[in-house]
Amino acid sequence: MSAQIGFVGLGLMGSAMAGRLMDKRFPLTVWNRTKDKAEPLVRRGAKLAKSARDLAMSSDIVITMLSTPEVVEALSDEILSGLAPGGIHVDCSTISPRITTALTRMYIEKGSLFIHAPVLGSITQAAEGSLLIFAGGDRSAREKVRPVLDAMAKKVFVFENVAEATHIKLLCNFFIASMIGTLSQSIAFARSSGVNPTALLEVISLSSLNAPMYQSKGPSMIAGEFAPRFFLEHMLKDVRLMEEAAKDRAVSMPVVPVLRKLFEEGVQQGLAKLDYSAILKVLEQKKPR
């Protein structure tokens, strides 16, 4: 009999990931704090649970894709209270290594298992099953959930230590924040100096400086279009997590506080629910001292 899958957290990424599992015909039960977000999946045949605990009681594997570490911690208590012995919670959120290590211990003490499997990719990759997934934790648990992860991924990277998966995801998001910071500054400078930023993107595209992100984000940024693919407030959360992790490891990362300040200013300016590339708006409103 196929493992029963529960999915908690149906935001932009979670909905796309859960939809992908339905495409691959996994039996799915869903729950979200905002019930309306579950309706498209329920119309496709997913079962709707009354609560996270109720979902866990009917699932062998529970997948979560949640917005903040605090939400992951709170819902993990509910999920753990409903999981049968041997049940597995796979969290795909971007959270801190402190939390993933603590949750691993907590689940083992209660006879269940926790895997941290954060993802790299956007809504398009989630929907088509071409995410990169970093799965860290107990080997036997990883093997049991591997068919589910494979359905959502172009490649699954495995790590024996749960914190390794957490750290590599934070590092990837540090790259993303740094790259969007560089691109935003470059567009702002190009405009101020009379250089056509579209010409700049073309030059970059033909050089070793190129990266897919520059070509996918650049045109919409130049056009002033910031429809969210990943919320600016969530990137701020991830940069703060990277800063915390660097301090815990006593590693100097002087660029991180600069990025944090930019994203903080974006939130203060009301850009929290725009795409993270909207930090271009922050830079263009700044006046050098």
C-alpha positions, 0 to 999 in steps of 0.5 A, a space after each residue: 500500500 502507498 504511504 499516506 502523505 500529508 502536506 501542511 503549508 499551502 503558500 506560493 511554494 507549498 501549493 506548487 509542491 503539493 500540486 506536483 505530488 498530486 500530478 504524480 498520483 500520491 495520495 494527499 491530505 492537506 491542511 493550511 491555516 487559511 482554508 481557502 488556499 487548500 480548495 484548489 487541491 481539494 477540488 483535484 481530489 486531496 482530502 482536507 484535514 481539520 487540523 495539523 494534528 488530524 492530518 498527522 494522524 492519517 499520514 505516514 509522512 508529513 511534509 511542511 512548507 512554512 513561512 517562519 521558524 516560529 510557525 515550524 516549531 509551533 506546528 511541529 508540536 501538533 504534528 508530533 502529537 498526531 504521528 504514529 510511532 515511526 512516522 516521519 516529518 519532512 520540513 522543507 522550510 528555510 529555518 535555523 540549524 538550531 531548530 532543525 537539530 532540536 526538532 531531530 532530538 525531539 522527534 527521536 524521543 517521541 519515537 518518530 523521525 524528522 528530516 530537514 529537506 529545504 528546497 532551492 527553486 521557485 514556483 515554476 520548478 516546484 510545479 514541474 518537479 525540478 527543484 533541488 532538495 537538500 535532505 538531512 537526517 536519519 538514513 532510514 527515514 531518508 530512504 523511506 521518503 526518497 520517492 516523494 522527494 524524487 517526485 519534486 526534484 531534479 536532484 536530491 542531495 543527501 546529508 547524514 547530519 540534519 544541520 548540514 542540509 539547513 546550512 547549505 540552504 542558508 548559503 544558497 539563499 545568501 547567494 540569492 540575496 547577494 546576487 539580487 543586491 548586486 543586480 539592483 545596485 548595478 541597475 540603479 547605477 546604470 540609470 543614474 549614469 545614462 547607461 541603458 540597463 537592458 544593454 547592461 543585461 545583454 553584455 552580462 549575458 554574453 560574458 562569464 559574469 552571466 547567471 540565469 537569475 540576472 536574465 530572469 529577474 533583470 527585465 522585470 526589475 527594469 520594467 518596475 514589475 515586482 509581482 512576488 515569486 518569493 516575498 521580500 519579507 521572507 528573504 529578510 528572514 533568511 538573511 537574518 538566519 544566515 547572520 545568526 548561523 555565521 555568529 554561531 560558527 564564529 565566521 566573518 560575513 560582513 556582507 550579510 548585515 549590509 543585505 539585512 539592512 537593505 531588506 529591513 528598509 524594504 519592509 519598512 517602506 511597505 514592500 514586504 509582500 512584493 518580490 525580493 527584487 523590489 530592493 531596487 526600489 529601496 536603492 533608487 530612493 536612497 541618496 548618498 550622504 
